[in-house]
Amino acid sequence: MKINVGGIDRSLRIIVGLALIAWAIFGGPVWAWIGVVPLATGLFKFCPFYTLLGLNTCPTKKQ
């Protein structure tokens, strides 16, 4: 897996994922468990959907 999620995108995914999971735990709707997806993609720094679209928010390293 090539890293394709970086910086602000990663932070937002983790925050939104945790918020949705917390909402589900504390009485929110069942669909709030979808927060597992943005949390996982933020933690692993890889989004399969970005690969399909050819997107990459991770800054490239200069050599």
PDB file with one MODEL, atoms N, CA, C and O in Angstrom:
MODEL        1
ATOM      1  N   MET A   1       0.835  -1.178   0.000  1.00  0.00           N
ATOM      2  CA  MET A   1       0.000   0.000   0.000  1.00  0.00           C
ATOM      3  C   MET A   1       0.881   1.242   0.000  1.00  0.00           C
ATOM      4  O   MET A   1       1.756   1.402   0.851  1.00  0.00           O
ATOM      5  N   LYS A   2       0.642   2.091  -0.940  1.00  0.00           N
ATOM      6  CA  LYS A   2       1.365   3.344  -1.026  1.00  0.00           C
ATOM      7  C   LYS A   2       0.582   4.412  -0.257  1.00  0.00           C
ATOM      8  O   LYS A   2      -0.633   4.527  -0.413  1.00  0.00           O
ATOM      9  N   ILE A   3       1.271   5.181   0.561  1.00  0.00           N
ATOM     10  CA  ILE A   3       0.622   6.225   1.351  1.00  0.00           C
ATOM     11  C   ILE A   3       0.039   7.283   0.412  1.00  0.00           C
ATOM     12  O   ILE A   3       0.744   7.815  -0.445  1.00  0.00           O
ATOM     13  N   ASN A   4      -1.261   7.586   0.580  1.00  0.00           N
ATOM     14  CA  ASN A   4      -1.884   8.603  -0.264  1.00  0.00           C
ATOM     15  C   ASN A   4      -2.768   9.574   0.525  1.00  0.00           C
ATOM     16  O   ASN A   4      -3.503  10.364  -0.067  1.00  0.00           O
ATOM     17  N   VAL A   5      -2.697   9.517   1.857  1.00  0.00           N
ATOM     18  CA  VAL A   5      -3.446  10.436   2.712  1.00  0.00           C
ATOM     19  C   VAL A   5      -2.439  11.165   3.588  1.00  0.00           C
ATOM     20  O   VAL A   5      -1.664  10.539   4.310  1.00  0.00           O
ATOM     21  N   GLY A   6      -2.456  12.485   3.521  1.00  0.00           N
ATOM     22  CA  GLY A   6      -1.472  13.227   4.298  1.00  0.00           C
ATOM     23  C   GLY A   6      -2.055  14.390   5.065  1.00  0.00           C
ATOM     24  O   GLY A   6      -3.172  14.837   4.804  1.00  0.00           O
ATOM     25  N   GLY A   7      -1.282  14.867   6.006  1.00  0.00           N
ATOM     26  CA  GLY A   7      -1.512  16.082   6.759  1.00  0.00           C
ATOM     27  C   GLY A   7      -2.907  16.358   7.266  1.00  0.00           C
ATOM     28  O   GLY A   7      -3.450  15.610   8.079  1.00  0.00           O
ATOM     29  N   ILE A   8      -3.480  17.440   6.777  1.00  0.00           N
ATOM     30  CA  ILE A   8      -4.791  17.901   7.230  1.00  0.00           C
ATOM     31  C   ILE A   8      -5.864  16.860   6.925  1.00  0.00           C
ATOM     32  O   ILE A   8      -6.759  16.637   7.741  1.00  0.00           O
ATOM     33  N   ASP A   9      -5.782  16.236   5.781  1.00  0.00           N
ATOM     34  CA  ASP A   9      -6.747  15.203   5.390  1.00  0.00           C
ATOM     35  C   ASP A   9      -6.759  14.083   6.427  1.00  0.00           C
ATOM     36  O   ASP A   9      -7.826  13.628   6.841  1.00  0.00           O
ATOM     37  N   ARG A  10      -5.591  13.646   6.840  1.00  0.00           N
ATOM     38  CA  ARG A  10      -5.467  12.570   7.829  1.00  0.00           C
ATOM     39  C   ARG A  10      -6.074  12.991   9.167  1.00  0.00           C
ATOM     40  O   ARG A  10      -6.823  12.230   9.779  1.00  0.00           O
ATOM     41  N   SER A  11      -5.752  14.191   9.613  1.00  0.00           N
ATOM     42  CA  SER A  11      -6.274  14.689  10.891  1.00  0.00           C
ATOM     43  C   SER A  11      -7.796  14.761  10.875  1.00  0.00           C
ATOM     44  O   SER A  11      -8.453  14.343  11.828  1.00  0.00           O
ATOM     45  N   LEU A  12      -8.348  15.290   9.796  1.00  0.00           N
ATOM     46  CA  LEU A  12      -9.806  15.398   9.689  1.00  0.00           C
ATOM     47  C   LEU A  12     -10.477  14.028   9.685  1.00  0.00           C
ATOM     48  O   LEU A  12     -11.525  13.844  10.303  1.00  0.00           O
ATOM     49  N   ARG A  13      -9.879  13.081   8.994  1.00  0.00           N
ATOM     50  CA  ARG A  13     -10.443  11.728   8.947  1.00  0.00           C
ATOM     51  C   ARG A  13     -10.479  11.107  10.341  1.00  0.00           C
ATOM     52  O   ARG A  13     -11.472  10.486  10.720  1.00  0.00           O
ATOM     53  N   ILE A  14      -9.405  11.274  11.100  1.00  0.00           N
ATOM     54  CA  ILE A  14      -9.337  10.701  12.445  1.00  0.00           C
ATOM     55  C   ILE A  14     -10.360  11.372  13.364  1.00  0.00           C
ATOM     56  O   ILE A  14     -11.063  10.687  14.108  1.00  0.00           O
ATOM     57  N   ILE A  15     -10.449  12.692  13.319  1.00  0.00           N
ATOM     58  CA  ILE A  15     -11.387  13.419  14.175  1.00  0.00           C
ATOM     59  C   ILE A  15     -12.833  13.050  13.843  1.00  0.00           C
ATOM     60  O   ILE A  15     -13.627  12.770  14.740  1.00  0.00           O
ATOM     61  N   VAL A  16     -13.169  13.052  12.557  1.00  0.00           N
ATOM     62  CA  VAL A  16     -14.538  12.713  12.143  1.00  0.00           C
ATOM     63  C   VAL A  16     -14.861  11.261  12.492  1.00  0.00           C
ATOM     64  O   VAL A  16     -15.959  10.961  12.960  1.00  0.00           O
ATOM     65  N   GLY A  17     -13.915  10.375  12.265  1.00  0.00           N
ATOM     66  CA  GLY A  17     -14.129   8.968  12.589  1.00  0.00           C
ATOM     67  C   GLY A  17     -14.384   8.753  14.068  1.00  0.00           C
ATOM     68  O   GLY A  17     -15.315   8.038  14.439  1.00  0.00           O
ATOM     69  N   LEU A  18     -13.568   9.364  14.918  1.00  0.00           N
ATOM     70  CA  LEU A  18     -13.757   9.237  16.362  1.00  0.00           C
ATOM     71  C   LEU A  18     -15.076   9.855  16.813  1.00  0.00           C
ATOM     72  O   LEU A  18     -15.756   9.308  17.681  1.00  0.00           O
ATOM     73  N   ALA A  19     -15.433  10.987  16.230  1.00  0.00           N
ATOM     74  CA  ALA A  19     -16.692  11.648  16.588  1.00  0.00           C
ATOM     75  C   ALA A  19     -17.894  10.766  16.230  1.00  0.00           C
ATOM     76  O   ALA A  19     -18.820  10.627  17.029  1.00  0.00           O
ATOM     77  N   LEU A  20     -17.881  10.179  15.051  1.00  0.00           N
ATOM     78  CA  LEU A  20     -18.988   9.317  14.639  1.00  0.00           C
ATOM     79  C   LEU A  20     -19.083   8.061  15.509  1.00  0.00           C
ATOM     80  O   LEU A  20     -20.180   7.638  15.875  1.00  0.00           O
ATOM     81  N   ILE A  21     -17.945   7.473  15.835  1.00  0.00           N
ATOM     82  CA  ILE A  21     -17.945   6.284  16.684  1.00  0.00           C
ATOM     83  C   ILE A  21     -18.461   6.630  18.081  1.00  0.00           C
ATOM     84  O   ILE A  21     -19.249   5.877  18.654  1.00  0.00           O
ATOM     85  N   ALA A  22     -18.023   7.759  18.630  1.00  0.00           N
ATOM     86  CA  ALA A  22     -18.497   8.192  19.948  1.00  0.00           C
ATOM     87  C   ALA A  22     -20.002   8.416  19.921  1.00  0.00           C
ATOM     88  O   ALA A  22     -20.706   8.043  20.859  1.00  0.00           O
ATOM     89  N   TRP A  23     -20.489   9.017  18.860  1.00  0.00           N
ATOM     90  CA  TRP A  23     -21.926   9.259  18.711  1.00  0.00           C
ATOM     91  C   TRP A  23     -22.685   7.932  18.705  1.00  0.00           C
ATOM     92  O   TRP A  23     -23.729   7.803  19.345  1.00  0.00           O
ATOM     93  N   ALA A  24     -22.153   6.948  17.979  1.00  0.00           N
ATOM     94  CA  ALA A  24     -22.803   5.639  17.922  1.00  0.00           C
ATOM     95  C   ALA A  24     -22.805   4.970  19.294  1.00  0.00           C
ATOM     96  O   ALA A  24     -23.798   4.352  19.678  1.00  0.00           O
ATOM     97  N   ILE A  25     -21.712   5.086  20.028  1.00  0.00           N
ATOM     98  CA  ILE A  25     -21.614   4.466  21.347  1.00  0.00           C
ATOM     99  C   ILE A  25     -22.603   5.093  22.330  1.00  0.00           C
ATOM    100  O   ILE A  25     -23.216   4.396  23.139  1.00  0.00           O
ATOM    101  N   PHE A  26     -22.749   6.406  22.250  1.00  0.00           N
ATOM    102  CA  PHE A  26     -23.601   7.112  23.206  1.00  0.00           C
ATOM    103  C   PHE A  26     -25.028   7.328  22.716  1.00  0.00           C
ATOM    104  O   PHE A  26     -25.657   8.331  23.055  1.00  0.00           O
ATOM    105  N   GLY A  27     -25.538   6.396  21.924  1.00  0.00           N
ATOM    106  CA  GLY A  27     -26.945   6.413  21.581  1.00  0.00           C
ATOM    107  C   GLY A  27     -27.294   6.952  20.208  1.00  0.00           C
ATOM    108  O   GLY A  27     -28.470   7.168  19.916  1.00  0.00           O
ATOM    109  N   GLY A  28     -26.322   7.169  19.372  1.00  0.00           N
ATOM    110  CA  GLY A  28     -26.606   7.650  18.025  1.00  0.00           C
ATOM    111  C   GLY A  28     -27.148   6.533  17.147  1.00  0.00           C
ATOM    112  O   GLY A  28     -27.314   5.401  17.600  1.00  0.00           O
ATOM    113  N   PRO A  29     -27.420   6.855  15.902  1.00  0.00           N
ATOM    114  CA  PRO A  29     -27.953   5.837  14.988  1.00  0.00           C
ATOM    115  C   PRO A  29     -26.894   4.788  14.626  1.00  0.00           C
ATOM    116  O   PRO A  29     -25.692   5.020  14.761  1.00  0.00           O
ATOM    117  N   VAL A  30     -27.363   3.659  14.176  1.00  0.00           N
ATOM    118  CA  VAL A  30     -26.468   2.556  13.815  1.00  0.00           C
ATOM    119  C   VAL A  30     -25.505   2.965  12.696  1.00  0.00           C
ATOM    120  O   VAL A  30     -24.348   2.546  12.687  1.00  0.00           O
ATOM    121  N   TRP A  31     -25.984   3.787  11.751  1.00  0.00           N
ATOM    122  CA  TRP A  31     -25.140   4.162  10.621  1.00  0.00           C
ATOM    123  C   TRP A  31     -23.919   4.976  11.062  1.00  0.00           C
ATOM    124  O   TRP A  31     -22.981   5.126  10.278  1.00  0.00           O
ATOM    125  N   ALA A  32     -23.900   5.499  12.278  1.00  0.00           N
ATOM    126  CA  ALA A  32     -22.755   6.278  12.759  1.00  0.00           C
ATOM    127  C   ALA A  32     -21.502   5.413  12.903  1.00  0.00           C
ATOM    128  O   ALA A  32     -20.392   5.939  12.992  1.00  0.00           O
ATOM    129  N   TRP A  33     -21.675   4.094  12.926  1.00  0.00           N
ATOM    130  CA  TRP A  33     -20.509   3.199  12.981  1.00  0.00           C
ATOM    131  C   TRP A  33     -19.669   3.276  11.706  1.00  0.00           C
ATOM    132  O   TRP A  33     -18.574   2.719  11.647  1.00  0.00           O
ATOM    133  N   ILE A  34     -20.179   3.961  10.696  1.00  0.00           N
ATOM    134  CA  ILE A  34     -19.407   4.163   9.465  1.00  0.00           C
ATOM    135  C   ILE A  34     -18.138   4.961   9.777  1.00  0.00           C
ATOM    136  O   ILE A  34     -17.229   5.025   8.949  1.00  0.00           O
ATOM    137  N   GLY A  35     -18.074   5.562  10.953  1.00  0.00           N
ATOM    138  CA  GLY A  35     -16.889   6.294  11.391  1.00  0.00           C
ATOM    139  C   GLY A  35     -15.643   5.432  11.448  1.00  0.00           C
ATOM    140  O   GLY A  35     -14.528   5.954  11.483  1.00  0.00           O
ATOM    141  N   VAL A  36     -15.816   4.129  11.457  1.00  0.00           N
ATOM    142  CA  VAL A  36     -14.668   3.212  11.443  1.00  0.00           C
ATOM    143  C   VAL A  36     -13.867   3.385  10.151  1.00  0.00           C
ATOM    144  O   VAL A  36     -12.644   3.247  10.156  1.00  0.00           O
ATOM    145  N   VAL A  37     -14.547   3.686   9.057  1.00  0.00           N
ATOM    146  CA  VAL A  37     -13.879   3.817   7.756  1.00  0.00           C
ATOM    147  C   VAL A  37     -12.929   5.023   7.720  1.00  0.00           C
ATOM    148  O   VAL A  37     -11.751   4.843   7.411  1.00  0.00           O
ATOM    149  N   PRO A  38     -13.392   6.244   8.023  1.00  0.00           N
ATOM    150  CA  PRO A  38     -12.443   7.356   8.002  1.00  0.00           C
ATOM    151  C   PRO A  38     -11.355   7.220   9.067  1.00  0.00           C
ATOM    152  O   PRO A  38     -10.223   7.654   8.854  1.00  0.00           O
ATOM    153  N   LEU A  39     -11.689   6.622  10.210  1.00  0.00           N
ATOM    154  CA  LEU A  39     -10.670   6.410  11.245  1.00  0.00           C
ATOM    155  C   LEU A  39      -9.580   5.477  10.733  1.00  0.00           C
ATOM    156  O   LEU A  39      -8.395   5.765  10.896  1.00  0.00           O
ATOM    157  N   ALA A  40      -9.962   4.377  10.126  1.00  0.00           N
ATOM    158  CA  ALA A  40      -8.980   3.414   9.613  1.00  0.00           C
ATOM    159  C   ALA A  40      -8.136   4.014   8.489  1.00  0.00           C
ATOM    160  O   ALA A  40      -6.920   3.821   8.459  1.00  0.00           O
ATOM    161  N   THR A  41      -8.765   4.733   7.574  1.00  0.00           N
ATOM    162  CA  THR A  41      -7.990   5.315   6.473  1.00  0.00           C
ATOM    163  C   THR A  41      -7.051   6.404   6.978  1.00  0.00           C
ATOM    164  O   THR A  41      -5.976   6.605   6.413  1.00  0.00           O
ATOM    165  N   GLY A  42      -7.444   7.104   8.030  1.00  0.00           N
ATOM    166  CA  GLY A  42      -6.562   8.109   8.620  1.00  0.00           C
ATOM    167  C   GLY A  42      -5.388   7.476   9.344  1.00  0.00           C
ATOM    168  O   GLY A  42      -4.259   7.957   9.241  1.00  0.00           O
ATOM    169  N   LEU A  43      -5.644   6.404  10.074  1.00  0.00           N
ATOM    170  CA  LEU A  43      -4.576   5.741  10.823  1.00  0.00           C
ATOM    171  C   LEU A  43      -3.589   5.024   9.907  1.00  0.00           C
ATOM    172  O   LEU A  43      -2.385   5.039  10.160  1.00  0.00           O
ATOM    173  N   PHE A  44      -4.089   4.399   8.850  1.00  0.00           N
ATOM    174  CA  PHE A  44      -3.221   3.661   7.931  1.00  0.00           C
ATOM    175  C   PHE A  44      -2.630   4.537   6.828  1.00  0.00           C
ATOM    176  O   PHE A  44      -1.771   4.082   6.074  1.00  0.00           O
ATOM    177  N   LYS A  45      -3.082   5.789   6.727  1.00  0.00           N
ATOM    178  CA  LYS A  45      -2.608   6.750   5.727  1.00  0.00           C
ATOM    179  C   LYS A  45      -2.836   6.245   4.298  1.00  0.00           C
ATOM    180  O   LYS A  45      -2.090   6.598   3.385  1.00  0.00           O
ATOM    181  N   PHE A  46      -3.849   5.435   4.115  1.00  0.00           N
ATOM    182  CA  PHE A  46      -4.153   4.886   2.801  1.00  0.00           C
ATOM    183  C   PHE A  46      -5.658   4.849   2.585  1.00  0.00           C
ATOM    184  O   PHE A  46      -6.401   4.360   3.436  1.00  0.00           O
ATOM    185  N   CYS A  47      -6.106   5.365   1.448  1.00  0.00           N
ATOM    186  CA  CYS A  47      -7.517   5.346   1.088  1.00  0.00           C
ATOM    187  C   CYS A  47      -7.662   4.659  -0.273  1.00  0.00           C
ATOM    188  O   CYS A  47      -7.188   5.187  -1.279  1.00  0.00           O
ATOM    189  N   PRO A  48      -8.313   3.483  -0.319  1.00  0.00           N
ATOM    190  CA  PRO A  48      -8.481   2.775  -1.584  1.00  0.00           C
ATOM    191  C   PRO A  48      -9.262   3.591  -2.612  1.00  0.00           C
ATOM    192  O   PRO A  48      -8.991   3.488  -3.808  1.00  0.00           O
ATOM    193  N   PHE A  49     -10.221   4.395  -2.173  1.00  0.00           N
ATOM    194  CA  PHE A  49     -11.010   5.216  -3.087  1.00  0.00           C
ATOM    195  C   PHE A  49     -10.133   6.260  -3.763  1.00  0.00           C
ATOM    196  O   PHE A  49     -10.322   6.554  -4.943  1.00  0.00           O
ATOM    197  N   TYR A  50      -9.161   6.835  -3.017  1.00  0.00           N
ATOM    198  CA  TYR A  50      -8.221   7.784  -3.617  1.00  0.00           C
ATOM    199  C   TYR A  50      -7.423   7.118  -4.732  1.00  0.00           C
ATOM    200  O   TYR A  50      -7.133   7.748  -5.749  1.00  0.00           O
ATOM    201  N   THR A  51      -7.071   5.860  -4.550  1.00  0.00           N
ATOM    202  CA  THR A  51      -6.321   5.130  -5.575  1.00  0.00           C
ATOM    203  C   THR A  51      -7.159   5.008  -6.845  1.00  0.00           C
ATOM    204  O   THR A  51      -6.644   5.191  -7.948  1.00  0.00           O
ATOM    205  N   LEU A  52      -8.441   4.702  -6.693  1.00  0.00           N
ATOM    206  CA  LEU A  52      -9.323   4.581  -7.859  1.00  0.00           C
ATOM    207  C   LEU A  52      -9.464   5.906  -8.607  1.00  0.00           C
ATOM    208  O   LEU A  52      -9.548   5.931  -9.834  1.00  0.00           O
ATOM    209  N   LEU A  53      -9.490   7.017  -7.845  1.00  0.00           N
ATOM    210  CA  LEU A  53      -9.648   8.335  -8.451  1.00  0.00           C
ATOM    211  C   LEU A  53      -8.329   8.967  -8.871  1.00  0.00           C
ATOM    212  O   LEU A  53      -8.321   9.992  -9.553  1.00  0.00           O
ATOM    213  N   GLY A  54      -7.221   8.365  -8.471  1.00  0.00           N
ATOM    214  CA  GLY A  54      -5.912   8.911  -8.809  1.00  0.00           C
ATOM    215  C   GLY A  54      -5.529  10.116  -7.959  1.00  0.00           C
ATOM    216  O   GLY A  54      -4.724  10.945  -8.383  1.00  0.00           O
ATOM    217  N   LEU A  55      -6.100  10.215  -6.765  1.00  0.00           N
ATOM    218  CA  LEU A  55      -5.811  11.338  -5.874  1.00  0.00           C
ATOM    219  C   LEU A  55      -4.697  10.987  -4.902  1.00  0.00           C
ATOM    220  O   LEU A  55      -4.475   9.817  -4.594  1.00  0.00           O
ATOM    221  N   ASN A  56      -3.996  12.010  -4.422  1.00  0.00           N
ATOM    222  CA  ASN A  56      -2.951  11.838  -3.429  1.00  0.00           C
ATOM    223  C   ASN A  56      -2.801  13.151  -2.677  1.00  0.00           C
ATOM    224  O   ASN A  56      -2.417  14.157  -3.272  1.00  0.00           O
ATOM    225  N   THR A  57      -3.096  13.163  -1.381  1.00  0.00           N
ATOM    226  CA  THR A  57      -2.958  14.387  -0.585  1.00  0.00           C
ATOM    227  C   THR A  57      -1.678  14.387   0.233  1.00  0.00           C
ATOM    228  O   THR A  57      -1.416  15.327   0.983  1.00  0.00           O
ATOM    229  N   CYS A  58      -0.892  13.352   0.094  1.00  0.00           N
ATOM    230  CA  CYS A  58       0.369  13.249   0.812  1.00  0.00           C
ATOM    231  C   CYS A  58       1.442  14.022   0.032  1.00  0.00           C
ATOM    232  O   CYS A  58       1.627  13.789  -1.162  1.00  0.00           O
ATOM    233  N   PRO A  59       2.145  14.938   0.703  1.00  0.00           N
ATOM    234  CA  PRO A  59       3.189  15.693  -0.004  1.00  0.00           C
ATOM    235  C   PRO A  59       4.327  14.773  -0.445  1.00  0.00           C
ATOM    236  O   PRO A  59       4.688  13.834   0.265  1.00  0.00           O
ATOM    237  N   THR A  60       4.879  15.048  -1.605  1.00  0.00           N
ATOM    238  CA  THR A  60       5.987  14.249  -2.121  1.00  0.00           C
ATOM    239  C   THR A  60       7.300  14.734  -1.508  1.00  0.00           C
ATOM    240  O   THR A  60       7.474  15.919  -1.225  1.00  0.00           O
ATOM    241  N   LYS A  61       8.207  13.796  -1.314  1.00  0.00           N
ATOM    242  CA  LYS A  61       9.520  14.137  -0.764  1.00  0.00           C
ATOM    243  C   LYS A  61      10.460  14.515  -1.891  1.00  0.00           C
ATOM    244  O   LYS A  61      10.522  13.835  -2.916  1.00  0.00           O
ATOM    245  N   LYS A  62      11.194  15.606  -1.697  1.00  0.00           N
ATOM    246  CA  LYS A  62      12.177  16.022  -2.691  1.00  0.00           C
ATOM    247  C   LYS A  62      13.457  15.238  -2.471  1.00  0.00           C
ATOM    248  O   LYS A  62      13.909  15.059  -1.341  1.00  0.00           O
ATOM    249  N   GLN A  63      14.038  14.771  -3.579  1.00  0.00           N
ATOM    250  CA  GLN A  63      15.271  13.965  -3.468  1.00  0.00           C
ATOM    251  C   GLN A  63      16.428  14.706  -4.064  1.00  0.00           C
ATOM    252  O   GLN A  63      17.550  14.199  -4.068  1.00  0.00           O
TER     253      GLN A  63
ENDMDL
END
